[in-house]
Structures are given as C-alpha cells and as structure tokens.
C-alpha cells in the first residue's frame, strides 16, 4: 500500500491492486493556497462538510463518495462519529474518523478531530496500524492532544496532517510543536511512503511528509 500526502488533510491511498482512495479533498482559496487536486480515485471520503475537506467534485474518475460505514471495491470502511470540537460538536459540528482495512493493514484518517477519544470511540476504532492525525490546533486537536490520541490508539505509524505550511494561512500551528523533543521522527524525502503488512516498526514512528501540491 502507498500513502501520498496531497496537502492539508487530503491523502491518496493506493492499495496493492491499484484501488485509489482520496480523503478529505479540499477547495483552494480562503487562505488555502495549495494546488488544486486533479487526481482520480475510486473512492472518496469526507470527514465533514467544510470547504477544505469536502470538495469531492475535484476528484476525477467518478469515484464512490463514502460518508459512513460500508464496503467499496473490496475495502472495508468504517466511519466512527466524533466531534469537530471539544464541546460535543456545538461549536464546529460533527466529524467522522474513517478506518480502512487495506492489504492487511488498518489505516485510520482522523479528519478534523477536536477532542480526546472516549472509551467507546476507541473501542469502535479498534486496532490501528497507521494513523493520519491533525496536529495544528485551533480548528482541531493540538500537538499535545494528538500525542494522547496516538497513545489511545497505539498506532505504529503516525502521519501528522492539518498543520501550518507556507501555503496555508489558517491560524494553526506548524508540525514543529508535535515533533519537537521526539526521537522517533523521520522526515520523508518526498510526499509518498509505501507500507506493507508485516513490515511495521516495532514501536511508534512519526513520518513527516512533504505535501505534493
């Protein structure tokens, strides 16, 4: 399986048989200056209905749009309801964490998670091999809370997302606050990694990728 960071919370996940999933495609503008998404996909997920996460029209290839639990193209997808804030959704609404079973690996995209997980949510998510998690704060959990969520889920590969870049004017923090003082960080020389079942690290590793767009 390959995971390619497009930008922000948008990833292209490609299974070994070529099935392509795009998560949270964004619309450019309003402070988001990353390039337009022009990739094709078989499946698109949207964690919530904000412009920087729900631009399914940008994705080519007539993909199946998934907003909850289903099976698509042989891939089991579970949607776990959460909130976009720490007030039960009263400030910014709901958020869906998507969990994918792909090539023997469990991949979890946390969307714009805004709070620590409850015991019930942690149990519903289950085993996680790879977590794509927001770390920028303000609109989502911050670096400290992201650390605690990673501890809750015990993922072996942690890929931070939804943080400040030179093409993003949102009032959020850079990735530095999440990775500082940690010795389990790898800065990937590019925007894509390949991970196979049976080859996961023995302990949690943070993979900081470069946005494609």
C-alpha positions in Angstrom: 0.0 0.0 0.0 1.1 3.5 -0.8 0.1 6.7 1.0 0.7 10.0 -0.7 0.1 13.3 1.1 -1.6 15.7 -1.4 -1.9 18.6 1.2 -3.8 19.6 4.3 -6.0 16.5 5.2 -6.1 15.1 1.7 -4.2 11.9 1.0 -4.2 9.5 -1.9 -4.1 5.9 -0.6 -3.4 3.2 -3.2 -3.9 -0.5 -2.5 -1.6 -3.1 -3.9 -4.3 -4.0 -6.6 -4.5 -0.3 -7.7 -7.7 0.8 -5.8 -7.3 4.5 -5.1 -8.9 6.4 -2.2 -8.7 10.1 -1.6 -9.5 11.5 1.8 -10.9 15.0 2.5 -10.3 16.7 -0.8 -10.1 20.5 -0.3 -11.1 23.5 -2.3 -8.4 26.2 -2.9 -8.9 29.7 -1.7 -9.9 31.3 1.6 -6.3 31.1 2.9 -5.7 27.6 1.4 -3.1 28.1 -1.3 -2.1 24.5 -2.0 -2.5 23.4 -5.6 -5.8 22.1 -6.9 -6.5 18.4 -6.6 -6.6 16.8 -10.0 -6.0 13.2 -9.1 -8.5 10.4 -10.0 -9.8 7.9 -7.4 -12.2 5.0 -7.0 -13.3 6.1 -3.5 -13.6 9.5 -1.8 -14.2 10.1 1.9 -15.2 13.3 3.6 -14.9 13.7 7.3 -17.2 16.7 7.4 -18.8 19.4 5.3 -16.3 22.2 5.4 -14.8 23.5 2.1 -11.3 22.4 3.0 -12.4 18.8 3.4 -15.5 18.1 1.1 -14.5 19.1 -2.5 -15.5 15.8 -4.0 -16.1 17.4 -7.3 -12.4 18.0 -7.8 -11.7 14.3 -7.8 -11.7 12.7 -11.2 -12.8 9.2 -12.2 -16.4 9.1 -11.0 -15.5 7.9 -7.5 -17.8 6.4 -4.9 -18.3 9.0 -2.2 -18.3 7.5 1.3 -19.6 9.2 4.4 -20.1 6.3 6.7 -19.6 2.6 7.2 -19.6 0.5 4.0 -17.6 -1.8 1.8 -16.3 -0.4 -1.5 -14.1 -2.1 -4.1 -13.4 -4.9 -1.6 -12.2 -2.5 1.0 -14.0 -2.4 4.4 -14.5 1.2 5.6 -15.8 2.1 9.0 -17.0 5.6 9.9 -16.8 6.5 13.6 -18.8 9.6 14.7 -16.8 12.2 16.6 -16.9 15.9 17.0 -15.0 18.8 15.4 -14.5 20.5 18.7 -14.3 19.7 22.4 -17.9 20.7 23.1 -19.7 17.8 21.5 -20.0 19.5 18.1 -21.8 22.6 19.4 -19.0 24.9 18.0 -18.0 23.3 14.7 -20.2 20.4 14.2 -19.6 16.7 13.7 -16.5 14.8 12.4 -16.1 11.3 11.1 -13.0 9.2 11.7 -12.6 6.7 8.8 -10.9 3.4 9.3 -9.8 1.4 6.2 -8.8 -2.3 6.0 -6.3 -2.3 3.1 -3.8 -5.0 2.2 -3.8 -6.4 5.8 -3.3 -3.0 7.4 -5.7 -0.9 9.4 -5.4 2.8 8.4 -7.2 5.5 10.3 -7.9 9.1 9.0 -8.9 11.2 11.9 -10.4 14.1 9.9 -10.8 17.3 11.9 -11.0 15.5 15.3 -11.5 18.1 18.0 -11.2 16.1 21.2 -9.7 13.1 23.1 -11.5 9.9 22.2 -14.0 8.3 24.6 -13.5 4.7 25.6 -16.5 3.8 23.3 -14.9 5.6 20.3 -11.5 3.9 21.0 -13.2 0.5 21.1 -15.1 1.2 17.9 -11.9 2.2 16.1 -10.2 -0.9 17.2 -6.6 -1.8 16.2 -4.8 0.9 14.2 -1.6 0.3 12.3 -1.4 3.8 10.7 -2.9 7.0 11.9 -3.3 10.2 9.8 -3.9 12.8 12.5 -4.3 16.6 12.7 -1.8 18.3 14.9 -2.2 22.1 14.2 -4.7 23.0 16.8 -7.3 25.8 16.8 -9.8 24.0 14.5 -8.7 20.6 15.6 -6.8 18.9 18.4 -3.4 20.4 19.1 0.0 18.7 19.3 -0.4 17.7 23.0 -3.8 16.2 22.5 -2.7 14.5 19.3 0.0 12.8 21.4 -2.6 11.5 23.7 -4.9 10.3 20.9 -1.9 8.4 19.4 -1.4 6.8 22.8 -5.1 5.8 22.9 -4.9 4.1 19.5 -1.4 2.7 19.8 -0.6 3.1 16.1 2.8 2.1 14.8 3.0 4.7 12.0 1.9 8.2 12.8 1.5 10.7 9.9 0.7 14.3 11.0 -1.5 16.5 8.9 -3.7 19.6 9.0 -0.9 21.9 10.2 0.6 25.2 9.1 2.5 25.3 5.9 3.8 28.1 3.7 0.8 27.6 1.5 -1.8 27.7 4.3 -2.8 30.9 6.1 -5.1 29.3 8.7 -4.4 30.3 12.3 -2.9 26.9 13.2 0.5 25.7 14.3 3.2 24.1 12.3 4.2 20.5 12.7 7.2 21.5 14.9 5.3 21.5 18.1 4.3 17.9 17.5 7.7 16.5 16.7 10.0 18.6 18.9 11.9 16.7 21.6 10.9 13.3 20.0 13.5 10.8 18.8 11.1 8.7 16.8 10.7 11.1 13.9 11.5 10.5 10.2 11.3 13.4 7.7 10.4 11.7 4.5 12.2 12.9 1.4 9.1 13.3 -0.6 5.3 13.1 -0.4 4.8 9.3 -0.5 5.6 6.2 1.5 5.0 2.5 0.9 4.0 0.3 3.8 3.4 -3.5 3.8 1.8 -5.7 6.4 4.5 -7.5 8.4 6.9 -4.6 8.0 5.6 -2.2 10.6 8.1 -0.7 13.0 8.4 -2.3 16.4 7.5 0.9 18.2 5.6 4.0 17.1 7.3 6.1 14.4 6.3 9.6 13.2 6.6 10.1 9.4 6.6 13.8 8.4 5.9 14.0 4.7 6.1 16.8 2.2 2.8 18.0 0.6 2.6 17.2 -3.1 0.5 20.2 -4.1 
